[in-house]
Each structure stands twice: as C-alpha cells, then as structure tokens.
Amino acid sequence: MTILYLLLPLSLLFVFAIGIFLWWAVFNGQYDDTDSAGAAILRDDDSGPASRG
C-alpha cells in the first residue's frame, strides 16, 4: 500500500512530461507536413552517378 505513495506521483509526473513534449511538438511544427516523408521514398532516384556492372 505504501508503494502507491511513490507510484502515483511518479506516474502523474510522466503523464505531465508527455503532455509537455506533445505540446512542444505540435506548436513547433513537427506535425505540419506528414505526407512528404512517406512520399519521398517513392520519388527516390536510384540511378547512381555511374552504374557498376
């Protein structure tokens, strides 16, 4: 029962920290352009400077 006195504030601290990091990510533009990273692999040019044969 006494472990709850440690685990409850610790878990609330983790939730608070995760909320702060999510707020920071949203308001600093981390989620502004979510489509270009996924489409970049499709636009990748695999032809190198010289083909080795």
C-alpha positions as a Markdown table, in Angstrom:
| # | Residue | x | y | z |
|---|---|---|---|---|
| 1 | Met | 0.0 | 0.0 | 0.0 |
| 2 | Thr | 2.8 | 2.4 | 0.7 |
| 3 | Ile | 4.3 | 1.9 | -2.8 |
| 4 | Leu | 1.3 | 3.8 | -4.1 |
| 5 | Tyr | 2.6 | 6.9 | -2.4 |
| 6 | Leu | 5.6 | 6.7 | -4.8 |
| 7 | Leu | 4.0 | 5.3 | -7.9 |
| 8 | Leu | 1.0 | 7.7 | -8.1 |
| 9 | Pro | 3.0 | 10.9 | -8.1 |
| 10 | Leu | 5.6 | 9.3 | -10.4 |
| 11 | Ser | 3.0 | 8.3 | -13.0 |
| 12 | Leu | 1.4 | 11.8 | -12.8 |
| 13 | Leu | 4.8 | 13.3 | -13.4 |
| 14 | Phe | 5.3 | 11.0 | -16.5 |
| 15 | Val | 1.9 | 12.0 | -17.9 |
| 16 | Phe | 2.7 | 15.7 | -17.3 |
| 17 | Ala | 6.0 | 15.3 | -19.1 |
| 18 | Ile | 4.5 | 13.5 | -22.1 |
| 19 | Gly | 1.9 | 16.2 | -22.3 |
| 20 | Ile | 4.5 | 18.9 | -22.4 |
| 21 | Phe | 6.6 | 17.1 | -25.1 |
| 22 | Leu | 3.4 | 16.7 | -27.2 |
| 23 | Trp | 2.5 | 20.3 | -26.8 |
| 24 | Trp | 6.0 | 21.3 | -27.8 |
| 25 | Ala | 6.0 | 19.1 | -30.9 |
| 26 | Val | 2.6 | 20.4 | -32.1 |
| 27 | Phe | 3.4 | 24.1 | -31.6 |
| 28 | Asn | 7.0 | 23.8 | -33.1 |
| 29 | Gly | 5.7 | 22.4 | -36.4 |
| 30 | Gln | 6.7 | 18.8 | -36.0 |
| 31 | Tyr | 3.4 | 17.6 | -37.5 |
| 32 | Asp | 3.0 | 20.3 | -40.2 |
| 33 | Asp | 4.0 | 18.1 | -43.2 |
| 34 | Thr | 3.3 | 14.5 | -42.5 |
| 35 | Asp | 2.9 | 13.4 | -46.2 |
| 36 | Ser | 6.2 | 14.3 | -47.8 |
| 37 | Ala | 8.3 | 11.9 | -45.7 |
| 38 | Gly | 6.2 | 9.0 | -46.8 |
| 39 | Ala | 6.2 | 10.0 | -50.4 |
| 40 | Ala | 9.9 | 10.7 | -50.5 |
| 41 | Ile | 10.7 | 7.0 | -50.9 |
| 42 | Leu | 8.6 | 6.9 | -54.0 |
| 43 | Arg | 10.4 | 9.9 | -55.5 |
| 44 | Asp | 13.8 | 8.5 | -54.7 |
| 45 | Asp | 16.1 | 8.3 | -57.7 |
| 46 | Asp | 18.1 | 5.0 | -57.5 |
| 47 | Ser | 20.3 | 5.7 | -60.5 |
| 48 | Gly | 23.7 | 6.5 | -59.2 |
| 49 | Pro | 26.4 | 8.6 | -60.8 |
| 50 | Ala | 27.8 | 5.6 | -62.6 |
| 51 | Ser | 26.4 | 2.1 | -62.9 |
| 52 | Arg | 28.7 | -0.7 | -61.8 |
| 53 | Gly | 28.5 | -3.8 | -63.9 |
